[in-house]
Structure formats: C-alpha cells, structure tokens
Amino acid sequence: QLACHLGCHSVVNTKRFLHSHLHASPLSNQQEVSCYGDGSHESGDTGDNWRVEIDGNGQWKRSQPIRLQHIDTHKYLHSHAAHRYRNPIPGQQEVTCFAYKNNDNLWSAEEGIYYPPQK
C-alpha cells in the first residue's frame, strides 16, 4: 500500500524503521528508539507498532502536530535539544520514548506526497 489516510488512534507497524524496546538510551537513559529495518514483512516484532494521536481527532494533515505512542510500552516518541550527540553524529538530537505527553513529543510531516482526503 503506497498511501493511506491515517486517522486518530490508527496503529502503524513500521517494520523496524521505527522501533523501541525496554533498553536505556545512551544520552538520557530514557527508553531507546532505533531504526534498523529493511522494510520486509518478515522482519520486526511488536516493538515496531505505534499509535497515531492527532490533536483534535480526524485525519492527519500536513503540518498538523501528532504524537506517536509506542504500543508495547505506552510511551511517546520524544526528542529535545538538551540531548545531542557529539561523535560520530555531532549535533544530532537523541530520539527516545518518554512516559508523559509534552511539547517535546509533538511531531509533524512537512515534506512528502499528500493526497486529498477521501470523502
């Protein structure tokens, strides 16, 4: 499936392109997030499943903030400038999972191919 409309509370299996598990992250010691998939249907596990939470419900639209909640642990995809790597990826922010909702776990899609909502 090349495109789909994601509504509030949709569950997405990322096939290991976005994965989390009960390991501590290297900088903040929060729940680690990794991306290591090959996109095949045979790869991955339940750690690849995320729930889309859209402010105001409805369909996810360009520039509209969302949260991604990890299904297994109920924590939110999270990042902020206080935790930046030095080497080998200087300036890159650590991405983790965090137990509470706040502004550091709001995400938006700014680029891509967008289709008009189906009626």
C-alpha contacts under 8 A as a table, 3 or more apart, distances in Angstrom:
res1	aa1	res2	aa2	distance
1	Q	4	C	7.24
5	H	59	Q	6.68
5	H	60	W	7.27
5	H	117	P	7.25
6	L	10	S	6.04
6	L	52	V	7.61
6	L	59	Q	5.76
6	L	60	W	5.73
7	G	10	S	5.54
7	G	52	V	7.35
7	G	54	I	7.46
7	G	57	N	7.14
7	G	58	G	5.59
7	G	59	Q	4.30
7	G	60	W	5.93
8	C	52	V	5.75
8	C	53	E	5.11
8	C	54	I	5.11
8	C	57	N	5.12
8	C	58	G	5.89
8	C	59	Q	6.50
8	C	60	W	7.36
9	H	51	R	5.54
9	H	52	V	5.08
9	H	53	E	5.46
9	H	54	I	7.65
10	S	51	R	5.62
10	S	52	V	5.39
10	S	53	E	7.78
11	V	49	N	6.62
11	V	50	W	5.55
11	V	51	R	4.38
11	V	52	V	6.32
12	V	49	N	5.60
12	V	50	W	5.32
12	V	51	R	6.30
12	V	52	V	7.53
13	N	48	D	5.46
13	N	49	N	4.47
13	N	50	W	6.56
14	T	17	F	5.35
14	T	18	L	5.67
14	T	19	H	7.46
14	T	39	G	7.96
14	T	48	D	5.29
14	T	49	N	6.37
14	T	50	W	7.73
15	K	18	L	7.35
15	K	37	G	6.01
15	K	38	D	7.52
15	K	39	G	5.49
15	K	40	S	6.82
15	K	41	H	6.72
15	K	43	S	6.25
15	K	44	G	5.34
15	K	45	D	7.72
15	K	48	D	5.89
16	R	19	H	5.16
16	R	34	S	7.93
16	R	35	C	5.95
16	R	36	Y	5.72
16	R	37	G	4.19
16	R	38	D	7.38
16	R	39	G	7.22
16	R	43	S	7.15
16	R	44	G	5.32
16	R	45	D	7.75
16	R	47	G	7.86
16	R	48	D	5.36
17	F	34	S	7.62
17	F	35	C	4.51
17	F	36	Y	5.63
17	F	37	G	4.74
17	F	38	D	7.49
17	F	39	G	7.18
17	F	48	D	7.57
18	L	33	V	7.05
18	L	34	S	6.01
18	L	35	C	4.82
18	L	36	Y	7.59
18	L	37	G	7.88
18	L	48	D	6.00
19	H	33	V	5.66
19	H	34	S	5.20
19	H	35	C	5.92
19	H	36	Y	7.89
19	H	47	G	5.42
19	H	48	D	4.58
19	H	49	N	7.61
20	S	31	Q	7.29
20	S	32	E	5.95
20	S	33	V	4.51
20	S	34	S	6.20
20	S	47	G	5.31
20	S	48	D	6.75
20	S	70	H	7.38
20	S	97	C	7.66
21	H	31	Q	6.96
21	H	32	E	6.52
21	H	33	V	7.16
21	H	47	G	5.96
21	H	73	T	7.89
22	L	31	Q	6.10
22	L	32	E	7.11
23	H	31	Q	5.78
23	H	32	E	5.53
24	A	28	S	7.94
24	A	29	N	4.64
24	A	30	Q	5.35
24	A	31	Q	4.98
24	A	32	E	5.28
25	S	28	S	6.04
25	S	29	N	4.61
25	S	30	Q	5.35
25	S	31	Q	5.67
25	S	32	E	4.24
25	S	33	V	7.43
25	S	96	T	6.83
26	P	29	N	5.90
26	P	32	E	7.80
27	L	83	H	6.29
27	L	84	R	7.83
27	L	85	Y	7.76
27	L	94	E	7.18
28	S	83	H	6.68
29	N	32	E	7.72
30	Q	96	T	6.15
30	Q	97	C	6.45
30	Q	98	F	6.65
31	Q	96	T	5.52
31	Q	97	C	4.97
31	Q	98	F	6.81
32	E	95	V	7.55
32	E	96	T	5.10
32	E	97	C	6.53
33	V	95	V	6.28
33	V	96	T	5.10
33	V	97	C	6.72
37	G	40	S	7.74
37	G	43	S	7.20
37	G	44	G	7.40
38	D	43	S	7.46
39	G	43	S	7.31
40	S	43	S	5.64
41	H	44	G	7.78
44	G	47	G	7.46
44	G	48	D	6.45
45	D	48	D	5.91
46	T	49	N	5.59
46	T	71	I	7.74
46	T	72	D	6.83
47	G	70	H	7.52
47	G	71	I	7.48
47	G	72	D	6.35
48	D	70	H	7.98
49	N	70	H	6.28
49	N	71	I	5.66
49	N	72	D	7.57
50	W	68	L	5.85
50	W	69	Q	5.35
50	W	70	H	4.60
50	W	71	I	5.35
51	R	68	L	5.52
51	R	69	Q	5.00
51	R	70	H	6.44
51	R	71	I	6.42
52	V	66	I	6.73
52	V	67	R	6.03
52	V	68	L	4.99
52	V	69	Q	6.64
53	E	57	N	7.48
53	E	66	I	5.50
53	E	67	R	5.03
53	E	68	L	6.24
53	E	69	Q	7.38
54	I	57	N	5.11
54	I	58	G	7.14
54	I	59	Q	7.65
54	I	60	W	6.56
54	I	64	Q	7.81
54	I	65	P	6.74
54	I	66	I	4.68
54	I	67	R	6.64
55	D	64	Q	7.93
55	D	65	P	6.73
55	D	66	I	6.35
59	Q	117	P	7.89
60	W	64	Q	6.60
60	W	66	I	7.70
61	K	64	Q	5.45
62	R	108	S	7.13
62	R	109	A	5.67
62	R	110	E	6.11
62	R	114	Y	7.57
63	S	108	S	5.19
63	S	109	A	5.57
63	S	110	E	5.57
64	Q	108	S	5.71
64	Q	109	A	7.44
65	P	106	L	5.68
65	P	107	W	5.28
65	P	108	S	4.79
66	I	106	L	5.49
66	I	107	W	5.29
66	I	108	S	6.18
67	R	76	Y	6.73
67	R	77	L	7.02
67	R	105	N	6.07
67	R	106	L	5.19
67	R	107	W	6.13
68	L	76	Y	5.67
68	L	77	L	5.58
68	L	105	N	7.83
69	Q	74	H	5.77
69	Q	75	K	5.52
69	Q	76	Y	4.42
69	Q	77	L	6.39
70	H	73	T	5.75
70	H	74	H	5.08
70	H	75	K	5.41
70	H	76	Y	6.09
70	H	77	L	7.32
70	H	97	C	7.80
71	I	74	H	5.38
71	I	75	K	7.84
74	H	99	A	7.25
75	K	97	C	5.45
75	K	98	F	5.20
75	K	99	A	4.58
75	K	100	Y	7.02
76	Y	97	C	5.02
76	Y	98	F	5.19
76	Y	99	A	6.27
76	Y	100	Y	7.03
76	Y	101	K	6.97
76	Y	105	N	6.30
77	L	95	V	7.08
77	L	96	T	5.91
77	L	97	C	4.63
77	L	98	F	6.60
77	L	105	N	5.64
78	H	95	V	5.71
78	H	96	T	5.20
78	H	97	C	5.31
78	H	98	F	5.98
78	H	104	D	5.64
78	H	105	N	4.28
78	H	106	L	7.63
79	S	83	H	7.90
79	S	93	Q	6.74
79	S	94	E	6.14
79	S	95	V	4.77
79	S	96	T	6.28
79	S	104	D	5.64
79	S	105	N	6.47
80	H	83	H	6.45
80	H	93	Q	6.70
80	H	94	E	7.51
80	H	95	V	7.89
80	H	104	D	5.87
81	A	84	R	6.25
81	A	93	Q	6.14
82	A	93	Q	7.99
83	H	93	Q	5.80
83	H	94	E	5.72
84	R	90	P	7.36
84	R	91	G	5.53
84	R	92	Q	5.45
84	R	93	Q	4.31
84	R	94	E	5.86
85	Y	88	P	7.61
85	Y	89	I	6.04
85	Y	90	P	5.25
85	Y	91	G	5.67
85	Y	92	Q	5.53
85	Y	93	Q	6.26
85	Y	94	E	6.89
86	R	89	I	6.07
86	R	90	P	4.12
86	R	91	G	6.30
86	R	92	Q	7.88
87	N	90	P	5.23
89	I	92	Q	5.95
98	F	101	K	7.79
101	K	105	N	6.59
102	N	105	N	5.84
102	N	106	L	7.36
103	N	106	L	5.47
109	A	112	G	7.56
